[in-house]
Amino acid sequence: MTTILLALGLVCVVEGLMWALAPRLLRRMAEELPKLDDQMLRTIGVVVLAVGTGLVFLSRHLG
């Protein structure tokens, strides 16, 4: 449970930093999302999922 709370906290920190440091860029990116087709969004999602899973795996085996 502690690990889940830590992970959710880190997600909130990263999200908050992005919105605090580059709100205009994030708004532009959000405006572009509807222009992408479903397949591209799925591909981006799978890549982000793979990177996240790899980072979790790496952190578990290095720590």
mmCIF file of the N, C-alpha and C atoms, coordinates in Angstrom:
data_MODEL
# 
_entry.id   MODEL 
# 
loop_
_atom_site.group_PDB 
_atom_site.id 
_atom_site.type_symbol 
_atom_site.label_atom_id 
_atom_site.label_alt_id 
_atom_site.label_comp_id 
_atom_site.label_asym_id 
_atom_site.label_entity_id 
_atom_site.label_seq_id 
_atom_site.pdbx_PDB_ins_code 
_atom_site.Cartn_x 
_atom_site.Cartn_y 
_atom_site.Cartn_z 
_atom_site.occupancy 
_atom_site.B_iso_or_equiv 
_atom_site.pdbx_formal_charge 
_atom_site.auth_seq_id 
_atom_site.auth_comp_id 
_atom_site.auth_asym_id 
_atom_site.auth_atom_id 
_atom_site.pdbx_PDB_model_num 
ATOM 1   N N  . MET A 1 1  ? 0.824  -1.198 0.000   1.00 0.00 ? 1  MET A N  1 
ATOM 2   C CA . MET A 1 1  ? 0.000  0.000  0.000   1.00 0.00 ? 1  MET A CA 1 
ATOM 3   C C  . MET A 1 1  ? 0.864  1.256  0.000   1.00 0.00 ? 1  MET A C  1 
ATOM 4   N N  . THR A 1 2  ? 1.978  1.203  0.733   1.00 0.00 ? 2  THR A N  1 
ATOM 5   C CA . THR A 1 2  ? 2.878  2.350  0.788   1.00 0.00 ? 2  THR A CA 1 
ATOM 6   C C  . THR A 1 2  ? 3.444  2.666  -0.590  1.00 0.00 ? 2  THR A C  1 
ATOM 7   N N  . THR A 1 3  ? 3.778  1.632  -1.338  1.00 0.00 ? 3  THR A N  1 
ATOM 8   C CA . THR A 1 3  ? 4.334  1.826  -2.673  1.00 0.00 ? 3  THR A CA 1 
ATOM 9   C C  . THR A 1 3  ? 3.313  2.482  -3.598  1.00 0.00 ? 3  THR A C  1 
ATOM 10  N N  . ILE A 1 4  ? 2.069  2.074  -3.483  1.00 0.00 ? 4  ILE A N  1 
ATOM 11  C CA . ILE A 1 4  ? 1.023  2.666  -4.322  1.00 0.00 ? 4  ILE A CA 1 
ATOM 12  C C  . ILE A 1 4  ? 0.854  4.144  -3.992  1.00 0.00 ? 4  ILE A C  1 
ATOM 13  N N  . LEU A 1 5  ? 0.838  4.463  -2.706  1.00 0.00 ? 5  LEU A N  1 
ATOM 14  C CA . LEU A 1 5  ? 0.716  5.868  -2.305  1.00 0.00 ? 5  LEU A CA 1 
ATOM 15  C C  . LEU A 1 5  ? 1.914  6.684  -2.782  1.00 0.00 ? 5  LEU A C  1 
ATOM 16  N N  . LEU A 1 6  ? 3.105  6.106  -2.688  1.00 0.00 ? 6  LEU A N  1 
ATOM 17  C CA . LEU A 1 6  ? 4.306  6.781  -3.179  1.00 0.00 ? 6  LEU A CA 1 
ATOM 18  C C  . LEU A 1 6  ? 4.202  7.032  -4.679  1.00 0.00 ? 6  LEU A C  1 
ATOM 19  N N  . ALA A 1 7  ? 3.772  6.028  -5.423  1.00 0.00 ? 7  ALA A N  1 
ATOM 20  C CA . ALA A 1 7  ? 3.641  6.174  -6.874  1.00 0.00 ? 7  ALA A CA 1 
ATOM 21  C C  . ALA A 1 7  ? 2.612  7.243  -7.230  1.00 0.00 ? 7  ALA A C  1 
ATOM 22  N N  . LEU A 1 8  ? 1.470  7.226  -6.573  1.00 0.00 ? 8  LEU A N  1 
ATOM 23  C CA . LEU A 1 8  ? 0.442  8.239  -6.843  1.00 0.00 ? 8  LEU A CA 1 
ATOM 24  C C  . LEU A 1 8  ? 0.934  9.633  -6.474  1.00 0.00 ? 8  LEU A C  1 
ATOM 25  N N  . GLY A 1 9  ? 1.670  9.724  -5.378  1.00 0.00 ? 9  GLY A N  1 
ATOM 26  C CA . GLY A 1 9  ? 2.240  11.009 -4.987  1.00 0.00 ? 9  GLY A CA 1 
ATOM 27  C C  . GLY A 1 9  ? 3.216  11.533 -6.028  1.00 0.00 ? 9  GLY A C  1 
ATOM 28  N N  . LEU A 1 10 ? 4.061  10.653 -6.559  1.00 0.00 ? 10 LEU A N  1 
ATOM 29  C CA . LEU A 1 10 ? 5.019  11.066 -7.585  1.00 0.00 ? 10 LEU A CA 1 
ATOM 30  C C  . LEU A 1 10 ? 4.316  11.498 -8.868  1.00 0.00 ? 10 LEU A C  1 
ATOM 31  N N  . VAL A 1 11 ? 3.251  10.807 -9.231  1.00 0.00 ? 11 VAL A N  1 
ATOM 32  C CA . VAL A 1 11 ? 2.470  11.211 -10.406 1.00 0.00 ? 11 VAL A CA 1 
ATOM 33  C C  . VAL A 1 11 ? 1.922  12.615 -10.197 1.00 0.00 ? 11 VAL A C  1 
ATOM 34  N N  . CYS A 1 12 ? 1.384  12.872 -9.013  1.00 0.00 ? 12 CYS A N  1 
ATOM 35  C CA . CYS A 1 12 ? 0.847  14.210 -8.713  1.00 0.00 ? 12 CYS A CA 1 
ATOM 36  C C  . CYS A 1 12 ? 1.933  15.275 -8.755  1.00 0.00 ? 12 CYS A C  1 
ATOM 37  N N  . VAL A 1 13 ? 3.117  14.957 -8.240  1.00 0.00 ? 13 VAL A N  1 
ATOM 38  C CA . VAL A 1 13 ? 4.230  15.911 -8.264  1.00 0.00 ? 13 VAL A CA 1 
ATOM 39  C C  . VAL A 1 13 ? 4.617  16.239 -9.700  1.00 0.00 ? 13 VAL A C  1 
ATOM 40  N N  . VAL A 1 14 ? 4.764  15.216 -10.531 1.00 0.00 ? 14 VAL A N  1 
ATOM 41  C CA . VAL A 1 14 ? 5.158  15.439 -11.928 1.00 0.00 ? 14 VAL A CA 1 
ATOM 42  C C  . VAL A 1 14 ? 4.079  16.217 -12.674 1.00 0.00 ? 14 VAL A C  1 
ATOM 43  N N  . GLU A 1 15 ? 2.831  15.833 -12.501 1.00 0.00 ? 15 GLU A N  1 
ATOM 44  C CA . GLU A 1 15 ? 1.728  16.557 -13.148 1.00 0.00 ? 15 GLU A CA 1 
ATOM 45  C C  . GLU A 1 15 ? 1.705  18.016 -12.699 1.00 0.00 ? 15 GLU A C  1 
ATOM 46  N N  . GLY A 1 16 ? 1.822  18.224 -11.409 1.00 0.00 ? 16 GLY A N  1 
ATOM 47  C CA . GLY A 1 16 ? 1.803  19.586 -10.882 1.00 0.00 ? 16 GLY A CA 1 
ATOM 48  C C  . GLY A 1 16 ? 2.957  20.420 -11.406 1.00 0.00 ? 16 GLY A C  1 
ATOM 49  N N  . LEU A 1 17 ? 4.142  19.820 -11.486 1.00 0.00 ? 17 LEU A N  1 
ATOM 50  C CA . LEU A 1 17 ? 5.303  20.541 -12.022 1.00 0.00 ? 17 LEU A CA 1 
ATOM 51  C C  . LEU A 1 17 ? 5.084  20.944 -13.473 1.00 0.00 ? 17 LEU A C  1 
ATOM 52  N N  . MET A 1 18 ? 4.544  20.029 -14.255 1.00 0.00 ? 18 MET A N  1 
ATOM 53  C CA . MET A 1 18 ? 4.318  20.346 -15.670 1.00 0.00 ? 18 MET A CA 1 
ATOM 54  C C  . MET A 1 18 ? 3.355  21.516 -15.807 1.00 0.00 ? 18 MET A C  1 
ATOM 55  N N  . TRP A 1 19 ? 2.252  21.492 -15.051 1.00 0.00 ? 19 TRP A N  1 
ATOM 56  C CA . TRP A 1 19 ? 1.267  22.573 -15.149 1.00 0.00 ? 19 TRP A CA 1 
ATOM 57  C C  . TRP A 1 19 ? 1.812  23.875 -14.577 1.00 0.00 ? 19 TRP A C  1 
ATOM 58  N N  . ALA A 1 20 ? 2.650  23.791 -13.547 1.00 0.00 ? 20 ALA A N  1 
ATOM 59  C CA . ALA A 1 20 ? 3.205  25.003 -12.941 1.00 0.00 ? 20 ALA A CA 1 
ATOM 60  C C  . ALA A 1 20 ? 4.281  25.632 -13.822 1.00 0.00 ? 20 ALA A C  1 
ATOM 61  N N  . LEU A 1 21 ? 5.082  24.814 -14.488 1.00 0.00 ? 21 LEU A N  1 
ATOM 62  C CA . LEU A 1 21 ? 6.216  25.328 -15.257 1.00 0.00 ? 21 LEU A CA 1 
ATOM 63  C C  . LEU A 1 21 ? 5.885  25.639 -16.714 1.00 0.00 ? 21 LEU A C  1 
ATOM 64  N N  . ALA A 1 22 ? 4.933  24.923 -17.300 1.00 0.00 ? 22 ALA A N  1 
ATOM 65  C CA . ALA A 1 22 ? 4.665  25.114 -18.733 1.00 0.00 ? 22 ALA A CA 1 
ATOM 66  C C  . ALA A 1 22 ? 3.177  25.008 -19.046 1.00 0.00 ? 22 ALA A C  1 
ATOM 67  N N  . PRO A 1 23 ? 2.341  25.851 -18.463 1.00 0.00 ? 23 PRO A N  1 
ATOM 68  C CA . PRO A 1 23 ? 0.901  25.724 -18.716 1.00 0.00 ? 23 PRO A CA 1 
ATOM 69  C C  . PRO A 1 23 ? 0.512  25.954 -20.173 1.00 0.00 ? 23 PRO A C  1 
ATOM 70  N N  . ARG A 1 24 ? 1.184  26.886 -20.837 1.00 0.00 ? 24 ARG A N  1 
ATOM 71  C CA . ARG A 1 24 ? 0.850  27.172 -22.236 1.00 0.00 ? 24 ARG A CA 1 
ATOM 72  C C  . ARG A 1 24 ? 1.160  25.971 -23.132 1.00 0.00 ? 24 ARG A C  1 
ATOM 73  N N  . LEU A 1 25 ? 2.315  25.368 -22.898 1.00 0.00 ? 25 LEU A N  1 
ATOM 74  C CA . LEU A 1 25 ? 2.711  24.196 -23.685 1.00 0.00 ? 25 LEU A CA 1 
ATOM 75  C C  . LEU A 1 25 ? 1.727  23.045 -23.475 1.00 0.00 ? 25 LEU A C  1 
ATOM 76  N N  . LEU A 1 26 ? 1.347  22.805 -22.239 1.00 0.00 ? 26 LEU A N  1 
ATOM 77  C CA . LEU A 1 26 ? 0.400  21.728 -21.961 1.00 0.00 ? 26 LEU A CA 1 
ATOM 78  C C  . LEU A 1 26 ? -0.963 22.003 -22.575 1.00 0.00 ? 26 LEU A C  1 
ATOM 79  N N  . ARG A 1 27 ? -1.381 23.237 -22.559 1.00 0.00 ? 27 ARG A N  1 
ATOM 80  C CA . ARG A 1 27 ? -2.667 23.586 -23.171 1.00 0.00 ? 27 ARG A CA 1 
ATOM 81  C C  . ARG A 1 27 ? -2.614 23.329 -24.681 1.00 0.00 ? 27 ARG A C  1 
ATOM 82  N N  . ARG A 1 28 ? -1.494 23.725 -25.311 1.00 0.00 ? 28 ARG A N  1 
ATOM 83  C CA . ARG A 1 28 ? -1.348 23.479 -26.758 1.00 0.00 ? 28 ARG A CA 1 
ATOM 84  C C  . ARG A 1 28 ? -1.342 21.981 -27.059 1.00 0.00 ? 28 ARG A C  1 
ATOM 85  N N  . MET A 1 29 ? -0.633 21.224 -26.223 1.00 0.00 ? 29 MET A N  1 
ATOM 86  C CA . MET A 1 29 ? -0.600 19.772 -26.427 1.00 0.00 ? 29 MET A CA 1 
ATOM 87  C C  . MET A 1 29 ? -1.996 19.178 -26.291 1.00 0.00 ? 29 MET A C  1 
ATOM 88  N N  . ALA A 1 30 ? -2.761 19.646 -25.311 1.00 0.00 ? 30 ALA A N  1 
ATOM 89  C CA . ALA A 1 30 ? -4.126 19.144 -25.114 1.00 0.00 ? 30 ALA A CA 1 
ATOM 90  C C  . ALA A 1 30 ? -5.015 19.493 -26.304 1.00 0.00 ? 30 ALA A C  1 
ATOM 91  N N  . GLU A 1 31 ? -4.779 20.628 -26.921 1.00 0.00 ? 31 GLU A N  1 
ATOM 92  C CA . GLU A 1 31 ? -5.562 21.017 -28.096 1.00 0.00 ? 31 GLU A CA 1 
ATOM 93  C C  . GLU A 1 31 ? -5.234 20.152 -29.306 1.00 0.00 ? 31 GLU A C  1 
ATOM 94  N N  . GLU A 1 32 ? -4.028 19.615 -29.358 1.00 0.00 ? 32 GLU A N  1 
ATOM 95  C CA . GLU A 1 32 ? -3.610 18.779 -30.482 1.00 0.00 ? 32 GLU A CA 1 
ATOM 96  C C  . GLU A 1 32 ? -4.107 17.341 -30.359 1.00 0.00 ? 32 GLU A C  1 
ATOM 97  N N  . LEU A 1 33 ? -4.384 16.880 -29.150 1.00 0.00 ? 33 LEU A N  1 
ATOM 98  C CA . LEU A 1 33 ? -4.792 15.484 -28.953 1.00 0.00 ? 33 LEU A CA 1 
ATOM 99  C C  . LEU A 1 33 ? -5.999 15.062 -29.786 1.00 0.00 ? 33 LEU A C  1 
ATOM 100 N N  . PRO A 1 34 ? -7.052 15.873 -29.875 1.00 0.00 ? 34 PRO A N  1 
ATOM 101 C CA . PRO A 1 34 ? -8.202 15.436 -30.689 1.00 0.00 ? 34 PRO A CA 1 
ATOM 102 C C  . PRO A 1 34 ? -7.868 15.261 -32.172 1.00 0.00 ? 34 PRO A C  1 
ATOM 103 N N  . LYS A 1 35 ? -6.784 15.840 -32.623 1.00 0.00 ? 35 LYS A N  1 
ATOM 104 C CA . LYS A 1 35 ? -6.401 15.728 -34.032 1.00 0.00 ? 35 LYS A CA 1 
ATOM 105 C C  . LYS A 1 35 ? -5.729 14.388 -34.341 1.00 0.00 ? 35 LYS A C  1 
ATOM 106 N N  . LEU A 1 36 ? -5.257 13.692 -33.303 1.00 0.00 ? 36 LEU A N  1 
ATOM 107 C CA . LEU A 1 36 ? -4.592 12.410 -33.507 1.00 0.00 ? 36 LEU A CA 1 
ATOM 108 C C  . LEU A 1 36 ? -5.632 11.307 -33.628 1.00 0.00 ? 36 LEU A C  1 
ATOM 109 N N  . ASP A 1 37 ? -5.355 10.335 -34.511 1.00 0.00 ? 37 ASP A N  1 
ATOM 110 C CA . ASP A 1 37 ? -6.300 9.228  -34.634 1.00 0.00 ? 37 ASP A CA 1 
ATOM 111 C C  . ASP A 1 37 ? -6.130 8.243  -33.466 1.00 0.00 ? 37 ASP A C  1 
ATOM 112 N N  . ASP A 1 38 ? -7.106 7.357  -33.326 1.00 0.00 ? 38 ASP A N  1 
ATOM 113 C CA . ASP A 1 38 ? -7.113 6.428  -32.194 1.00 0.00 ? 38 ASP A CA 1 
ATOM 114 C C  . ASP A 1 38 ? -5.869 5.546  -32.161 1.00 0.00 ? 38 ASP A C  1 
ATOM 115 N N  . GLN A 1 39 ? -5.418 5.108  -33.323 1.00 0.00 ? 39 GLN A N  1 
ATOM 116 C CA . GLN A 1 39 ? -4.250 4.224  -33.374 1.00 0.00 ? 39 GLN A CA 1 
ATOM 117 C C  . GLN A 1 39 ? -3.004 4.931  -32.851 1.00 0.00 ? 39 GLN A C  1 
ATOM 118 N N  . MET A 1 40 ? -2.828 6.191  -33.198 1.00 0.00 ? 40 MET A N  1 
ATOM 119 C CA . MET A 1 40 ? -1.672 6.942  -32.712 1.00 0.00 ? 40 MET A CA 1 
ATOM 120 C C  . MET A 1 40 ? -1.744 7.107  -31.193 1.00 0.00 ? 40 MET A C  1 
ATOM 121 N N  . LEU A 1 41 ? -2.929 7.416  -30.680 1.00 0.00 ? 41 LEU A N  1 
ATOM 122 C CA . LEU A 1 41 ? -3.093 7.565  -29.233 1.00 0.00 ? 41 LEU A CA 1 
ATOM 123 C C  . LEU A 1 41 ? -2.824 6.242  -28.513 1.00 0.00 ? 41 LEU A C  1 
ATOM 124 N N  . ARG A 1 42 ? -3.268 5.131  -29.106 1.00 0.00 ? 42 ARG A N  1 
ATOM 125 C CA . ARG A 1 42 ? -2.987 3.823  -28.509 1.00 0.00 ? 42 ARG A CA 1 
ATOM 126 C C  . ARG A 1 42 ? -1.489 3.554  -28.501 1.00 0.00 ? 42 ARG A C  1 
ATOM 127 N N  . THR A 1 43 ? -0.821 3.869  -29.599 1.00 0.00 ? 43 THR A N  1 
ATOM 128 C CA . THR A 1 43 ? 0.621  3.653  -29.686 1.00 0.00 ? 43 THR A CA 1 
ATOM 129 C C  . THR A 1 43 ? 1.347  4.465  -28.619 1.00 0.00 ? 43 THR A C  1 
ATOM 130 N N  . ILE A 1 44 ? 0.979  5.720  -28.479 1.00 0.00 ? 44 ILE A N  1 
ATOM 131 C CA . ILE A 1 44 ? 1.584  6.569  -27.449 1.00 0.00 ? 44 ILE A CA 1 
ATOM 132 C C  . ILE A 1 44 ? 1.322  5.969  -26.068 1.00 0.00 ? 44 ILE A C  1 
ATOM 133 N N  . GLY A 1 45 ? 0.092  5.517  -25.834 1.00 0.00 ? 45 GLY A N  1 
ATOM 134 C CA . GLY A 1 45 ? -0.253 4.912  -24.551 1.00 0.00 ? 45 GLY A CA 1 
ATOM 135 C C  . GLY A 1 45 ? 0.570  3.672  -24.249 1.00 0.00 ? 45 GLY A C  1 
ATOM 136 N N  . VAL A 1 46 ? 0.756  2.812  -25.250 1.00 0.00 ? 46 VAL A N  1 
ATOM 137 C CA . VAL A 1 46 ? 1.534  1.589  -25.055 1.00 0.00 ? 46 VAL A CA 1 
ATOM 138 C C  . VAL A 1 46 ? 2.996  1.925  -24.782 1.00 0.00 ? 46 VAL A C  1 
ATOM 139 N N  . VAL A 1 47 ? 3.543  2.901  -25.482 1.00 0.00 ? 47 VAL A N  1 
ATOM 140 C CA . VAL A 1 47 ? 4.937  3.298  -25.262 1.00 0.00 ? 47 VAL A CA 1 
ATOM 141 C C  . VAL A 1 47 ? 5.117  3.848  -23.849 1.00 0.00 ? 47 VAL A C  1 
ATOM 142 N N  . VAL A 1 48 ? 4.211  4.723  -23.420 1.00 0.00 ? 48 VAL A N  1 
ATOM 143 C CA . VAL A 1 48 ? 4.299  5.288  -22.070 1.00 0.00 ? 48 VAL A CA 1 
ATOM 144 C C  . VAL A 1 48 ? 4.134  4.182  -21.025 1.00 0.00 ? 48 VAL A C  1 
ATOM 145 N N  . LEU A 1 49 ? 3.220  3.255  -21.268 1.00 0.00 ? 49 LEU A N  1 
ATOM 146 C CA . LEU A 1 49 ? 3.024  2.120  -20.372 1.00 0.00 ? 49 LEU A CA 1 
ATOM 147 C C  . LEU A 1 49 ? 4.298  1.284  -20.261 1.00 0.00 ? 49 LEU A C  1 
ATOM 148 N N  . ALA A 1 50 ? 4.945  1.017  -21.389 1.00 0.00 ? 50 ALA A N  1 
ATOM 149 C CA . ALA A 1 50 ? 6.172  0.223  -21.394 1.00 0.00 ? 50 ALA A CA 1 
ATOM 150 C C  . ALA A 1 50 ? 7.300  0.940  -20.653 1.00 0.00 ? 50 ALA A C  1 
ATOM 151 N N  . VAL A 1 51 ? 7.437  2.235  -20.879 1.00 0.00 ? 51 VAL A N  1 
ATOM 152 C CA . VAL A 1 51 ? 8.473  3.005  -20.182 1.00 0.00 ? 51 VAL A CA 1 
ATOM 153 C C  . VAL A 1 51 ? 8.208  2.993  -18.679 1.00 0.00 ? 51 VAL A C  1 
ATOM 154 N N  . GLY A 1 52 ? 6.971  3.223  -18.286 1.00 0.00 ? 52 GLY A N  1 
ATOM 155 C CA . GLY A 1 52 ? 6.620  3.211  -16.866 1.00 0.00 ? 52 GLY A CA 1 
ATOM 156 C C  . GLY A 1 52 ? 6.873  1.861  -16.222 1.00 0.00 ? 52 GLY A C  1 
ATOM 157 N N  . THR A 1 53 ? 6.481  0.797  -16.910 1.00 0.00 ? 53 THR A N  1 
ATOM 158 C CA . THR A 1 53 ? 6.713  -0.549 -16.392 1.00 0.00 ? 53 THR A CA 1 
ATOM 159 C C  . THR A 1 53 ? 8.205  -0.826 -16.269 1.00 0.00 ? 53 THR A C  1 
ATOM 160 N N  . GLY A 1 54 ? 8.968  -0.407 -17.254 1.00 0.00 ? 54 GLY A N  1 
ATOM 161 C CA . GLY A 1 54 ? 10.418 -0.580 -17.196 1.00 0.00 ? 54 GLY A CA 1 
ATOM 162 C C  . GLY A 1 54 ? 11.044 0.172  -16.036 1.00 0.00 ? 54 GLY A C  1 
ATOM 163 N N  . LEU A 1 55 ? 10.582 1.383  -15.789 1.00 0.00 ? 55 LEU A N  1 
ATOM 164 C CA . LEU A 1 55 ? 11.113 2.161  -14.670 1.00 0.00 ? 55 LEU A CA 1 
ATOM 165 C C  . LEU A 1 55 ? 10.773 1.518  -13.329 1.00 0.00 ? 55 LEU A C  1 
ATOM 166 N N  . VAL A 1 56 ? 9.555  1.010  -13.201 1.00 0.00 ? 56 VAL A N  1 
ATOM 167 C CA . VAL A 1 56 ? 9.175  0.317  -11.962 1.00 0.00 ? 56 VAL A CA 1 
ATOM 168 C C  . VAL A 1 56 ? 10.034 -0.930 -11.785 1.00 0.00 ? 56 VAL A C  1 
ATOM 169 N N  . PHE A 1 57 ? 10.194 -1.708 -12.839 1.00 0.00 ? 57 PHE A N  1 
ATOM 170 C CA . PHE A 1 57 ? 11.026 -2.909 -12.789 1.00 0.00 ? 57 PHE A CA 1 
ATOM 171 C C  . PHE A 1 57 ? 12.457 -2.554 -12.400 1.00 0.00 ? 57 PHE A C  1 
ATOM 172 N N  . LEU A 1 58 ? 12.999 -1.528 -13.034 1.00 0.00 ? 58 LEU A N  1 
ATOM 173 C CA . LEU A 1 58 ? 14.365 -1.098 -12.759 1.00 0.00 ? 58 LEU A CA 1 
ATOM 174 C C  . LEU A 1 58 ? 14.519 -0.640 -11.315 1.00 0.00 ? 58 LEU A C  1 
ATOM 175 N N  . SER A 1 59 ? 13.572 0.141  -10.830 1.00 0.00 ? 59 SER A N  1 
ATOM 176 C CA . SER A 1 59 ? 13.673 0.640  -9.457  1.00 0.00 ? 59 SER A CA 1 
ATOM 177 C C  . SER A 1 59 ? 13.597 -0.503 -8.450  1.00 0.00 ? 59 SER A C  1 
ATOM 178 N N  . ARG A 1 60 ? 12.807 -1.518 -8.740  1.00 0.00 ? 60 ARG A N  1 
ATOM 179 C CA . ARG A 1 60 ? 12.686 -2.671 -7.834  1.00 0.00 ? 60 ARG A CA 1 
ATOM 180 C C  . ARG A 1 60 ? 13.965 -3.499 -7.805  1.00 0.00 ? 60 ARG A C  1 
ATOM 181 N N  . HIS A 1 61 ? 14.664 -3.570 -8.929  1.00 0.00 ? 61 HIS A N  1 
ATOM 182 C CA . HIS A 1 61 ? 15.853 -4.403 -8.989  1.00 0.00 ? 61 HIS A CA 1 
ATOM 183 C C  . HIS A 1 61 ? 17.131 -3.656 -8.633  1.00 0.00 ? 61 HIS A C  1 
ATOM 184 N N  . LEU A 1 62 ? 17.121 -2.346 -8.698  1.00 0.00 ? 62 LEU A N  1 
ATOM 185 C CA . LEU A 1 62 ? 18.294 -1.569 -8.291  1.00 0.00 ? 62 LEU A CA 1 
ATOM 186 C C  . LEU A 1 62 ? 18.254 -1.230 -6.801  1.00 0.00 ? 62 LEU A C  1 
ATOM 187 N N  . GLY A 1 63 ? 17.048 -1.132 -6.256  1.00 0.00 ? 63 GLY A N  1 
ATOM 188 C CA . GLY A 1 63 ? 16.894 -0.711 -4.861  1.00 0.00 ? 63 GLY A CA 1 
ATOM 189 C C  . GLY A 1 63 ? 16.683 -1.874 -4.001  1.00 0.00 ? 63 GLY A C  1 
# 
